[in-house]
Amino acid sequence: MVASSQRPLDPDEYLRLEAESPIKHEYVNGEVYAMAGATDAHVTIAGNLFAMLRSHVRGTDCRVYIADMKLRVETRNCFYYPDVVVTCDERDAETPTYKRFPKLIVEVLSASTEAFDRGNKFFDYQTLDTLDEYVLINTQHQRVECFRRNSEGLWVLQSYHPTDETFELQSLAFQDNLDALYEDVTLEPTPLT
C-alpha cells in the first residue's frame, strides 16, 4: 500500500472520492492508501472461503462480502477492505457501500500486508463491538489462525494446520476441511531471511 500525498480527508470526502476511483484505497485517520493487487493463491483462498460461507449462511440474516466491500471502524476513523466479512446485523442494510457491524472478518495474508494485518489493523478491528472472530489465512502454508473474543472480552487464538484436517469458525457455527479451503491453491514460496 502506498500513502497519498494529499491533505487529510474526512470520511465523507473519502467515500465520495473512492466511489469515483478506478483503484481501491483504504482510509486511516484522514490518510488514504492505494491497495496493491493480489496473488493467485490469495484470490483463490478468499474465493473458496466466500463460496463455503455463502452456502452456509443462505437462508439466514447473515450476509457474506468479499474484497470490494469496505468496512468502517468508526472508533478508529478507518475504512478497510477485508478479504471476507460477514455481518448478521440488520443495521448494515442502511449503508450499501460499507458495513459497520461485522461478526467475522477474514484477512488472507500476503508478505506486504502481514505485519499490518496482525498489528494495527487487528488493533482497530478489536474496537468493533459486534466482532466475534478475526481470521488470518496463510498463503505459504496450510494454516488458519482464528482469534476469538471470549466472554471476558479477551482475544484467544486457535490455529489449524494440516494435521487438524478441519477448521472451525465458531462465530458462524461453521466447520469444513482445510483441503477444501486450499483447493486449487499453489502455496507461495516462503521468503529466505
TORPA-4810 file (N, C-alpha, C, O; in nm, 3 decimals):
<nodes>
NODE_1_0.085_-0.117_0.000_0.000_0.000_0.000_0.089_0.123_0.000_0.196_0.125_0.060_M
NODE_2_0.043_0.225_-0.067_0.118_0.349_-0.076_0.030_0.464_-0.031_-0.084_0.476_-0.076_V
NODE_3_0.081_0.547_0.058_0.003_0.660_0.109_-0.008_0.770_0.005_0.085_0.792_-0.074_A
NODE_4_-0.121_0.838_0.005_-0.139_0.952_-0.084_-0.066_1.072_-0.024_-0.035_1.074_0.095_S
NODE_5_-0.040_1.171_-0.108_0.029_1.290_-0.058_-0.068_1.407_-0.043_-0.024_1.521_-0.024_S
NODE_6_-0.197_1.381_-0.050_-0.296_1.486_-0.037_-0.314_1.526_0.108_-0.263_1.460_0.199_Q
NODE_7_-0.387_1.634_0.130_-0.422_1.676_0.265_-0.512_1.569_0.328_-0.575_1.492_0.255_R
NODE_8_-0.519_1.563_0.459_-0.607_1.465_0.524_-0.752_1.485_0.479_-0.799_1.598_0.463_P
NODE_9_-0.822_1.374_0.458_-0.961_1.377_0.414_-1.051_1.340_0.531_-1.012_1.265_0.620_L
NODE_10_-1.173_1.394_0.529_-1.270_1.345_0.626_-1.340_1.224_0.564_-1.330_1.203_0.444_D
NODE_11_-1.410_1.145_0.644_-1.471_1.022_0.592_-1.565_1.044_0.474_-1.566_0.963_0.381_P
NODE_12_-1.643_1.151_0.475_-1.735_1.176_0.363_-1.660_1.206_0.234_-1.700_1.161_0.126_D
NODE_13_-1.550_1.283_0.245_-1.468_1.310_0.126_-1.408_1.181_0.072_-1.408_1.157_-0.049_E
NODE_14_-1.357_1.098_0.163_-1.300_0.969_0.121_-1.404_0.886_0.047_-1.375_0.833_-0.060_Y
NODE_15_-1.523_0.873_0.102_-1.627_0.792_0.038_-1.664_0.845_-0.100_-1.685_0.768_-0.193_L
NODE_16_-1.672_0.977_-0.112_-1.705_1.038_-0.242_-1.594_1.010_-0.344_-1.623_0.970_-0.457_R
NODE_17_-1.470_1.031_-0.306_-1.358_1.007_-0.397_-1.341_0.859_-0.429_-1.310_0.823_-0.543_L
NODE_18_-1.361_0.775_-0.330_-1.346_0.631_-0.351_-1.450_0.578_-0.449_-1.421_0.486_-0.526_E
NODE_19_-1.570_0.635_-0.447_-1.676_0.592_-0.539_-1.638_0.620_-0.684_-1.687_0.552_-0.775_A
NODE_20_-1.552_0.718_-0.706_-1.512_0.756_-0.842_-1.376_0.699_-0.883_-1.337_0.710_-0.999_E
NODE_21_-1.305_0.639_-0.790_-1.169_0.595_-0.815_-1.164_0.461_-0.889_-1.241_0.370_-0.858_S
NODE_22_-1.073_0.448_-0.987_-1.058_0.319_-1.056_-0.981_0.216_-0.973_-0.982_0.097_-1.006_P
NODE_23_-0.913_0.260_-0.867_-0.843_0.167_-0.778_-0.894_0.184_-0.636_-0.947_0.289_-0.600_I
NODE_24_-0.878_0.080_-0.556_-0.927_0.083_-0.418_-0.822_0.148_-0.327_-0.701_0.135_-0.348_K
NODE_25_-0.874_0.219_-0.226_-0.789_0.281_-0.125_-0.847_0.250_0.012_-0.968_0.256_0.032_H
NODE_26_-0.760_0.218_0.106_-0.803_0.210_0.244_-0.780_0.347_0.307_-0.697_0.426_0.259_E
NODE_27_-0.852_0.375_0.414_-0.852_0.507_0.478_-0.820_0.490_0.625_-0.887_0.414_0.696_Y
NODE_28_-0.716_0.559_0.672_-0.677_0.552_0.812_-0.658_0.694_0.864_-0.559_0.760_0.834_V
NODE_29_-0.755_0.739_0.942_-0.748_0.868_1.009_-0.709_0.984_0.916_-0.620_1.063_0.947_N
NODE_30_-0.777_0.993_0.804_-0.756_1.104_0.711_-0.661_1.077_0.598_-0.659_1.151_0.500_G
NODE_31_-0.582_0.972_0.608_-0.486_0.935_0.503_-0.543_0.820_0.421_-0.610_0.731_0.474_E
NODE_32_-0.516_0.823_0.290_-0.561_0.714_0.203_-0.441_0.638_0.151_-0.335_0.695_0.126_V
NODE_33_-0.460_0.507_0.135_-0.353_0.416_0.093_-0.403_0.332_-0.023_-0.501_0.259_-0.011_Y
NODE_34_-0.335_0.344_-0.138_-0.371_0.263_-0.254_-0.341_0.117_-0.224_-0.240_0.084_-0.162_A
NODE_35_-0.429_0.031_-0.268_-0.412_-0.113_-0.243_-0.348_-0.179_-0.364_-0.382_-0.150_-0.479_M
NODE_36_-0.254_-0.267_-0.336_-0.186_-0.341_-0.442_-0.272_-0.459_-0.484_-0.364_-0.499_-0.412_A
NODE_37_-0.243_-0.515_-0.599_-0.313_-0.634_-0.647_-0.277_-0.755_-0.562_-0.184_-0.751_-0.482_G
NODE_38_-0.353_-0.862_-0.581_-0.333_-0.984_-0.501_-0.279_-1.096_-0.589_-0.288_-1.091_-0.712_A
NODE_39_-0.223_-1.198_-0.524_-0.169_-1.313_-0.595_-0.280_-1.415_-0.622_-0.390_-1.406_-0.568_T
NODE_40_-0.247_-1.511_-0.708_-0.341_-1.619_-0.740_-0.382_-1.694_-0.613_-0.501_-1.720_-0.593_D
NODE_41_-0.286_-1.728_-0.528_-0.317_-1.802_-0.405_-0.411_-1.721_-0.316_-0.507_-1.775_-0.261_A
NODE_42_-0.383_-1.594_-0.302_-0.463_-1.505_-0.218_-0.608_-1.501_-0.267_-0.700_-1.520_-0.188_H
NODE_43_-0.627_-1.477_-0.395_-0.760_-1.465_-0.452_-0.835_-1.598_-0.446_-0.955_-1.601_-0.418_V
NODE_44_-0.765_-1.707_-0.472_-0.829_-1.839_-0.471_-0.875_-1.877_-0.331_-0.987_-1.926_-0.314_T
NODE_45_-0.792_-1.854_-0.231_-0.831_-1.884_-0.092_-0.953_-1.800_-0.053_-1.050_-1.854_0.002_I
NODE_46_-0.949_-1.670_-0.080_-1.063_-1.583_-0.044_-1.189_-1.629_-0.118_-1.297_-1.631_-0.059_A
NODE_47_-1.177_-1.664_-0.244_-1.292_-1.712_-0.321_-1.347_-1.842_-0.268_-1.469_-1.859_-0.258_G
NODE_48_-1.258_-1.935_-0.233_-1.303_-2.062_-0.176_-1.381_-2.040_-0.047_-1.488_-2.097_-0.028_N
NODE_49_-1.327_-1.954_0.041_-1.396_-1.930_0.169_-1.528_-1.859_0.146_-1.628_-1.893_0.211_L
NODE_50_-1.531_-1.762_0.057_-1.657_-1.693_0.028_-1.764_-1.793_-0.016_-1.877_-1.788_0.032_F
NODE_51_-1.728_-1.882_-0.109_-1.825_-1.981_-0.159_-1.875_-2.071_-0.045_-1.994_-2.101_-0.037_A
NODE_52_-1.784_-2.115_0.041_-1.823_-2.200_0.153_-1.919_-2.128_0.247_-2.023_-2.181_0.287_M
NODE_53_-1.883_-2.004_0.282_-1.963_-1.929_0.378_-2.096_-1.884_0.319_-2.197_-1.882_0.388_L
NODE_54_-2.096_-1.847_0.193_-2.221_-1.805_0.128_-2.323_-1.918_0.134_-2.440_-1.897_0.165_R
NODE_55_-2.277_-2.038_0.103_-2.365_-2.155_0.109_-2.412_-2.180_0.253_-2.528_-2.215_0.276_S
NODE_56_-2.322_-2.163_0.349_-2.352_-2.189_0.489_-2.457_-2.093_0.546_-2.544_-2.136_0.622_H
NODE_57_-2.452_-1.965_0.510_-2.543_-1.866_0.570_-2.671_-1.845_0.488_-2.759_-1.770_0.529_V
NODE_58_-2.681_-1.911_0.374_-2.801_-1.897_0.291_-2.925_-1.923_0.376_-2.931_-2.021_0.450_R
NODE_59_-3.025_-1.835_0.364_-3.150_-1.850_0.438_-3.147_-1.791_0.578_-3.245_-1.802_0.652_G
NODE_60_-3.034_-1.727_0.616_-3.025_-1.662_0.747_-3.023_-1.511_0.727_-3.033_-1.462_0.614_T
NODE_61_-3.010_-1.438_0.836_-2.999_-1.292_0.828_-2.856_-1.245_0.802_-2.830_-1.125_0.795_D
NODE_62_-2.762_-1.338_0.786_-2.622_-1.303_0.765_-2.594_-1.282_0.617_-2.655_-1.345_0.530_C
NODE_63_-2.499_-1.192_0.590_-2.453_-1.165_0.454_-2.300_-1.177_0.452_-2.232_-1.137_0.546_R
NODE_64_-2.249_-1.235_0.342_-2.105_-1.253_0.324_-2.060_-1.160_0.212_-2.124_-1.154_0.106_V
NODE_65_-1.951_-1.088_0.234_-1.896_-0.996_0.134_-1.749_-1.032_0.111_-1.680_-1.080_0.200_Y
NODE_66_-1.704_-1.006_-0.011_-1.566_-1.038_-0.047_-1.498_-0.914_-0.105_-1.557_-0.844_-0.188_I
NODE_67_-1.379_-0.886_-0.062_-1.279_-0.793_-0.118_-1.326_-0.652_-0.152_-1.257_-0.557_-0.115_A
NODE_68_-1.438_-0.632_-0.220_-1.476_-0.499_-0.265_-1.568_-0.424_-0.169_-1.604_-0.310_-0.195_D
NODE_69_-1.605_-0.486_-0.058_-1.691_-0.418_0.039_-1.605_-0.356_0.149_-1.524_-0.423_0.213_M
NODE_70_-1.623_-0.225_0.167_-1.549_-0.155_0.272_-1.609_-0.187_0.409_-1.728_-0.215_0.422_K
NODE_71_-1.523_-0.182_0.510_-1.564_-0.198_0.648_-1.523_-0.071_0.722_-1.406_-0.033_0.721_L
NODE_72_-1.619_-0.007_0.786_-1.590_0.116_0.859_-1.566_0.084_1.007_-1.645_0.015_1.071_R
NODE_73_-1.455_0.136_1.057_-1.423_0.126_1.200_-1.429_0.269_1.254_-1.328_0.339_1.256_V
NODE_74_-1.547_0.310_1.296_-1.570_0.450_1.333_-1.484_0.494_1.451_-1.433_0.606_1.451_E
NODE_75_-1.467_0.409_1.550_-1.391_0.448_1.669_-1.245_0.477_1.637_-1.179_0.549_1.712_T
NODE_76_-1.195_0.422_1.528_-1.055_0.443_1.489_-1.044_0.528_1.363_-0.933_0.549_1.313_R
NODE_77_-1.157_0.578_1.309_-1.161_0.662_1.190_-1.092_0.594_1.071_-1.002_0.649_1.009_N
NODE_78_-1.137_0.472_1.042_-1.077_0.390_0.936_-1.183_0.328_0.846_-1.296_0.305_0.887_C
NODE_79_-1.142_0.302_0.722_-1.216_0.216_0.630_-1.117_0.116_0.574_-1.012_0.154_0.521_F
NODE_80_-1.149_-0.012_0.585_-1.065_-0.118_0.529_-1.146_-0.200_0.430_-1.269_-0.196_0.428_Y
NODE_81_-1.074_-0.276_0.348_-1.134_-0.372_0.256_-1.091_-0.513_0.300_-0.992_-0.564_0.250_Y
NODE_82_-1.164_-0.575_0.393_-1.126_-0.712_0.433_-1.143_-0.808_0.316_-1.221_-0.782_0.224_P
NODE_83_-1.069_-0.918_0.319_-1.084_-1.018_0.213_-1.222_-1.082_0.217_-1.283_-1.105_0.113_D
NODE_84_-1.270_-1.112_0.336_-1.406_-1.164_0.355_-1.459_-1.103_0.484_-1.388_-1.094_0.584_V
NODE_85_-1.584_-1.061_0.482_-1.650_-1.010_0.602_-1.793_-1.064_0.605_-1.860_-1.073_0.503_V
NODE_86_-1.837_-1.101_0.725_-1.974_-1.149_0.744_-2.041_-1.059_0.847_-1.988_-1.035_0.955_V
NODE_87_-2.159_-1.010_0.811_-2.240_-0.932_0.904_-2.376_-0.998_0.916_-2.433_-1.046_0.818_T
NODE_88_-2.428_-0.998_1.037_-2.560_-1.054_1.064_-2.648_-0.947_1.129_-2.751_-0.978_1.188_C
NODE_89_-2.607_-0.822_1.118_-2.672_-0.710_1.184_-2.756_-0.632_1.083_-2.704_-0.587_0.981_D
NODE_90_-2.884_-0.617_1.111_-2.974_-0.550_1.017_-2.936_-0.404_0.992_-2.973_-0.347_0.890_E
NODE_91_-2.862_-0.342_1.084_-2.820_-0.203_1.065_-2.727_-0.188_0.944_-2.715_-0.080_0.888_R
NODE_92_-2.660_-0.296_0.905_-2.570_-0.288_0.789_-2.645_-0.274_0.657_-2.583_-0.242_0.556_D
NODE_93_-2.775_-0.296_0.656_-2.854_-0.274_0.534_-2.865_-0.124_0.502_-2.898_-0.087_0.390_A
NODE_94_-2.840_-0.040_0.601_-2.851_0.105_0.584_-2.739_0.166_0.502_-2.753_0.277_0.451_E
NODE_95_-2.627_0.096_0.486_-2.511_0.151_0.417_-2.468_0.056_0.305_-2.402_-0.044_0.331_T
NODE_96_-2.504_0.086_0.181_-2.477_-0.006_0.071_-2.331_-0.011_0.026_-2.293_-0.106_-0.043_P
NODE_97_-2.248_0.086_0.060_-2.109_0.085_0.013_-2.008_0.048_0.122_-1.889_0.032_0.093_T
NODE_98_-2.054_0.033_0.244_-1.966_-0.012_0.352_-2.051_-0.076_0.462_-2.172_-0.054_0.469_Y
NODE_99_-1.986_-0.154_0.546_-2.051_-0.220_0.659_-1.983_-0.176_0.787_-1.866_-0.138_0.786_K
NODE_100_-2.058_-0.180_0.900_-2.007_-0.132_1.029_-2.016_-0.233_1.142_-1.956_-0.213_1.248_R
NODE_101_-2.091_-0.341_1.123_-2.122_-0.431_1.234_-2.087_-0.576_1.199_-2.176_-0.661_1.196_F
NODE_102_-1.961_-0.606_1.174_-1.924_-0.742_1.134_-1.928_-0.840_1.250_-1.906_-0.804_1.366_P
NODE_103_-1.956_-0.963_1.217_-1.948_-1.074_1.313_-1.816_-1.147_1.295_-1.755_-1.194_1.391_K
NODE_104_-1.772_-1.155_1.168_-1.650_-1.226_1.131_-1.574_-1.143_1.028_-1.634_-1.090_0.934_L
NODE_105_-1.442_-1.131_1.046_-1.355_-1.067_0.947_-1.243_-1.164_0.916_-1.186_-1.225_1.006_I
NODE_106_-1.212_-1.179_0.786_-1.105_-1.267_0.741_-1.008_-1.188_0.655_-1.048_-1.115_0.565_V
NODE_107_-0.880_-1.202_0.685_-0.773_-1.146_0.601_-0.686_-1.262_0.554_-0.641_-1.344_0.633_E
NODE_108_-0.662_-1.266_0.424_-0.568_-1.362_0.366_-0.433_-1.291_0.365_-0.421_-1.183_0.307_V
NODE_109_-0.335_-1.351_0.426_-0.206_-1.284_0.445_-0.125_-1.277_0.316_-0.127_-1.368_0.234_L
NODE_110_-0.053_-1.167_0.302_0.046_-1.152_0.195_0.172_-1.095_0.260_0.165_-1.034_0.367_S
NODE_111_0.284_-1.114_0.194_0.411_-1.067_0.251_0.408_-0.917_0.279_0.464_-0.872_0.379_A
NODE_112_0.342_-0.840_0.193_0.343_-0.694_0.208_0.247_-0.643_0.314_0.263_-0.530_0.360_S
NODE_113_0.147_-0.722_0.354_0.048_-0.673_0.449_0.040_-0.751_0.579_-0.034_-0.713_0.670_T
NODE_114_0.115_-0.861_0.592_0.101_-0.947_0.709_0.123_-0.873_0.841_0.044_-0.889_0.934_E
NODE_115_0.227_-0.793_0.850_0.256_-0.723_0.975_0.142_-0.627_1.011_0.104_-0.617_1.127_A
NODE_116_0.088_-0.557_0.913_-0.024_-0.465_0.937_-0.150_-0.541_0.976_-0.221_-0.500_1.068_F
NODE_117_-0.179_-0.652_0.906_-0.297_-0.733_0.938_-0.291_-0.787_1.080_-0.394_-0.795_1.148_D
NODE_118_-0.172_-0.825_1.125_-0.155_-0.879_1.260_-0.147_-0.769_1.366_-0.179_-0.793_1.483_R
NODE_119_-0.106_-0.650_1.327_-0.080_-0.542_1.421_-0.188_-0.437_1.426_-0.293_-0.457_1.488_G
NODE_120_-0.163_-0.323_1.361_-0.253_-0.208_1.372_-0.394_-0.237_1.323_-0.491_-0.190_1.383_N
NODE_121_-0.407_-0.313_1.215_-0.541_-0.342_1.164_-0.619_-0.426_1.267_-0.735_-0.398_1.294_K
NODE_122_-0.556_-0.527_1.322_-0.623_-0.609_1.424_-0.659_-0.524_1.545_-0.767_-0.540_1.602_F
NODE_123_-0.570_-0.434_1.585_-0.599_-0.343_1.695_-0.725_-0.262_1.665_-0.812_-0.246_1.751_F
NODE_124_-0.734_-0.209_1.543_-0.853_-0.133_1.503_-0.978_-0.220_1.505_-1.081_-0.180_1.558_D
NODE_125_-0.968_-0.340_1.448_-1.083_-0.431_1.444_-1.134_-0.467_1.584_-1.253_-0.488_1.602_Y
NODE_126_-1.044_-0.475_1.681_-1.085_-0.514_1.816_-1.181_-0.415_1.879_-1.248_-0.448_1.977_Q
NODE_127_-1.190_-0.293_1.826_-1.282_-0.193_1.880_-1.425_-0.213_1.831_-1.516_-0.145_1.877_T
NODE_128_-1.446_-0.306_1.738_-1.580_-0.333_1.685_-1.655_-0.425_1.782_-1.620_-0.542_1.798_L
NODE_129_-1.758_-0.372_1.845_-1.831_-0.447_1.948_-1.896_-0.574_1.895_-1.910_-0.672_1.969_D
NODE_130_-1.935_-0.575_1.768_-2.006_-0.692_1.713_-1.911_-0.801_1.665_-1.955_-0.912_1.635_T
NODE_131_-1.782_-0.771_1.657_-1.686_-0.868_1.604_-1.660_-0.979_1.705_-1.618_-0.955_1.818_L
NODE_132_-1.687_-1.103_1.661_-1.664_-1.221_1.745_-1.537_-1.294_1.708_-1.475_-1.359_1.792_D
NODE_133_-1.495_-1.283_1.580_-1.384_-1.367_1.533_-1.308_-1.294_1.423_-1.367_-1.236_1.332_E
NODE_134_-1.175_-1.300_1.433_-1.084_-1.243_1.333_-0.995_-1.357_1.287_-0.930_-1.423_1.368_Y
NODE_135_-0.992_-1.380_1.156_-0.924_-1.497_1.100_-0.816_-1.453_1.002_-0.839_-1.369_0.915_V
NODE_136_-0.697_-1.511_1.019_-0.585_-1.489_0.928_-0.555_-1.621_0.857_-0.536_-1.724_0.922_L
NODE_137_-0.549_-1.616_0.724_-0.523_-1.736_0.646_-0.391_-1.719_0.572_-0.369_-1.619_0.504_I
NODE_138_-0.304_-1.816_0.588_-0.169_-1.812_0.532_-0.169_-1.859_0.387_-0.243_-1.950_0.351_N
NODE_139_-0.086_-1.797_0.303_-0.072_-1.836_0.163_0.054_-1.917_0.137_0.074_-1.967_0.026_T
NODE_140_0.140_-1.932_0.239_0.265_-2.006_0.224_0.257_-2.147_0.285_0.335_-2.235_0.249_Q
NODE_141_0.164_-2.165_0.377_0.143_-2.293_0.445_-0.007_-2.309_0.464_-0.080_-2.210_0.468_H
NODE_142_-0.053_-2.432_0.477_-0.192_-2.453_0.515_-0.203_-2.424_0.665_-0.178_-2.509_0.750_Q
NODE_143_-0.241_-2.299_0.692_-0.252_-2.257_0.832_-0.361_-2.150_0.843_-0.361_-2.051_0.769_R
NODE_144_-0.452_-2.173_0.936_-0.560_-2.079_0.963_-0.551_-2.041_1.110_-0.549_-2.129_1.197_V
NODE_145_-0.546_-1.911_1.139_-0.540_-1.862_1.276_-0.669_-1.789_1.307_-0.704_-1.690_1.242_E
NODE_146_-0.740_-1.838_1.408_-0.868_-1.778_1.448_-0.852_-1.711_1.584_-0.822_-1.776_1.685_C
NODE_147_-0.872_-1.581_1.586_-0.873_-1.505_1.710_-1.019_-1.485_1.748_-1.096_-1.426_1.672_F
NODE_148_-1.055_-1.534_1.866_-1.195_-1.528_1.910_-1.206_-1.449_2.039_-1.125_-1.465_2.131_R
NODE_149_-1.308_-1.362_2.044_-1.333_-1.285_2.165_-1.408_-1.375_2.264_-1.516_-1.425_2.233_R
NODE_150_-1.351_-1.396_2.382_-1.418_-1.481_2.480_-1.514_-1.399_2.567_-1.528_-1.278_2.547_N
NODE_151_-1.578_-1.464_2.663_-1.679_-1.397_2.745_-1.621_-1.286_2.833_-1.694_-1.199_2.879_S
NODE_152_-1.489_-1.289_2.856_-1.423_-1.182_2.932_-1.375_-1.068_2.842_-1.316_-0.971_2.891_E
NODE_153_-1.399_-1.080_2.711_-1.355_-0.977_2.617_-1.212_-0.993_2.571_-1.159_-0.904_2.504_G
NODE_154_-1.147_-1.104_2.607_-1.009_-1.129_2.566_-1.008_-1.204_2.433_-1.099_-1.283_2.404_L
NODE_155_-0.905_-1.179_2.352_-0.892_-1.246_2.223_-0.804_-1.369_2.240_-0.688_-1.360_2.280_W
NODE_156_-0.861_-1.484_2.209_-0.794_-1.612_2.226_-0.766_-1.672_2.088_-0.854_-1.675_2.002_V
NODE_157_-0.644_-1.720_2.069_-0.602_-1.775_1.940_-0.618_-1.927_1.937_-0.581_-1.997_2.031_L
NODE_158_-0.675_-1.975_1.825_-0.672_-2.117_1.793_-0.622_-2.131_1.650_-0.676_-2.069_1.558_Q
NODE_159_-0.517_-2.212_1.632_-0.459_-2.232_1.499_-0.497_-2.369_1.446_-0.512_-2.465_1.521_S
NODE_160_-0.513_-2.376_1.314_-0.542_-2.502_1.246_-0.433_-2.528_1.143_-0.392_-2.437_1.070_Y
NODE_161_-0.386_-2.653_1.137_-0.279_-2.696_1.047_-0.326_-2.822_0.975_-0.431_-2.876_1.009_H
NODE_162_-0.252_-2.869_0.874_-0.294_-2.990_0.801_-0.320_-3.111_0.890_-0.404_-3.195_0.856_P
NODE_163_-0.250_-3.123_1.000_-0.274_-3.238_1.089_-0.413_-3.232_1.154_-0.464_-3.333_1.202_T
NODE_164_-0.474_-3.112_1.155_-0.608_-3.096_1.211_-0.717_-3.140_1.112_-0.828_-3.175_1.153_D
NODE_165_-0.686_-3.138_0.985_-0.777_-3.172_0.875_-0.892_-3.072_0.859_-0.921_-3.031_0.747_E
NODE_166_-0.958_-3.032_0.968_-1.069_-2.938_0.957_-1.035_-2.809_1.030_-0.943_-2.804_1.112_T
NODE_167_-1.113_-2.705_1.000_-1.104_-2.579_1.073_-1.246_-2.537_1.108_-1.342_-2.579_1.045_F
NODE_168_-1.256_-2.453_1.211_-1.388_-2.411_1.258_-1.392_-2.260_1.273_-1.298_-2.198_1.323_E
NODE_169_-1.502_-2.202_1.229_-1.532_-2.061_1.253_-1.649_-2.059_1.350_-1.765_-2.068_1.310_L
NODE_170_-1.617_-2.048_1.477_-1.718_-2.061_1.582_-1.824_-1.952_1.574_-1.939_-1.976_1.612_Q
NODE_171_-1.788_-1.833_1.527_-1.883_-1.723_1.520_-2.002_-1.755_1.431_-2.110_-1.699_1.448_S
NODE_172_-1.983_-1.846_1.336_-2.090_-1.885_1.243_-2.130_-2.031_1.257_-2.205_-2.082_1.174_L
NODE_173_-2.080_-2.098_1.360_-2.104_-2.242_1.376_-2.073_-2.315_1.245_-2.154_-2.394_1.196_A
NODE_174_-1.956_-2.287_1.190_-1.915_-2.340_1.060_-1.789_-2.424_1.077_-1.696_-2.388_1.149_F
NODE_175_-1.788_-2.538_1.009_-1.669_-2.624_1.008_-1.654_-2.683_0.869_-1.753_-2.720_0.806_Q
NODE_176_-1.530_-2.692_0.821_-1.504_-2.753_0.691_-1.361_-2.805_0.689_-1.286_-2.791_0.785_D
NODE_177_-1.326_-2.863_0.578_-1.197_-2.928_0.558_-1.094_-2.826_0.512_-1.124_-2.742_0.427_N
NODE_178_-0.974_-2.831_0.567_-0.865_-2.742_0.523_-0.834_-2.762_0.375_-0.804_-2.665_0.305_L
NODE_179_-0.840_-2.886_0.328_-0.813_-2.912_0.186_-0.913_-2.840_0.097_-0.877_-2.795_-0.012_D
NODE_180_-1.038_-2.828_0.140_-1.138_-2.756_0.061_-1.106_-2.607_0.058_-1.123_-2.541_-0.045_A
NODE_181_-1.061_-2.553_0.171_-1.023_-2.411_0.176_-0.907_-2.383_0.080_-0.904_-2.279_0.014_L
NODE_182_-0.812_-2.476_0.072_-0.693_-2.458_-0.011_-0.706_-2.526_-0.148_-0.605_-2.546_-0.216_Y
NODE_183_-0.827_-2.562_-0.187_-0.847_-2.627_-0.317_-0.798_-2.538_-0.431_-0.827_-2.418_-0.434_E
NODE_184_-0.723_-2.596_-0.523_-0.668_-2.527_-0.641_-0.566_-2.419_-0.607_-0.537_-2.333_-0.690_D
NODE_185_-0.510_-2.422_-0.487_-0.412_-2.322_-0.444_-0.272_-2.380_-0.456_-0.243_-2.488_-0.405_V
NODE_186_-0.185_-2.306_-0.523_-0.042_-2.336_-0.521_0.019_-2.246_-0.415_0.023_-2.124_-0.430_T
NODE_187_0.066_-2.307_-0.308_0.120_-2.227_-0.199_0.239_-2.144_-0.246_0.319_-2.188_-0.329_L
NODE_188_0.249_-2.023_-0.193_0.357_-1.932_-0.230_0.486_-1.973_-0.159_0.481_-2.025_-0.048_E
NODE_189_0.599_-1.949_-0.222_0.725_-1.983_-0.156_0.749_-1.897_-0.033_0.710_-1.780_-0.030_P
NODE_190_0.813_-1.955_0.066_0.849_-1.882_0.187_0.976_-1.803_0.159_1.076_-1.862_0.119_T
NODE_191_0.975_-1.670_0.179_1.096_-1.592_0.151_1.212_-1.635_0.242_1.192_-1.669_0.359_P
NODE_192_1.332_-1.633_0.188_1.451_-1.663_0.267_1.485_-1.539_0.349_1.477_-1.426_0.301_L
NODE_193_1.525_-1.563_0.474_1.559_-1.448_0.559_1.707_-1.444_0.585_1.755_-1.354_0.654_T
</nodes>
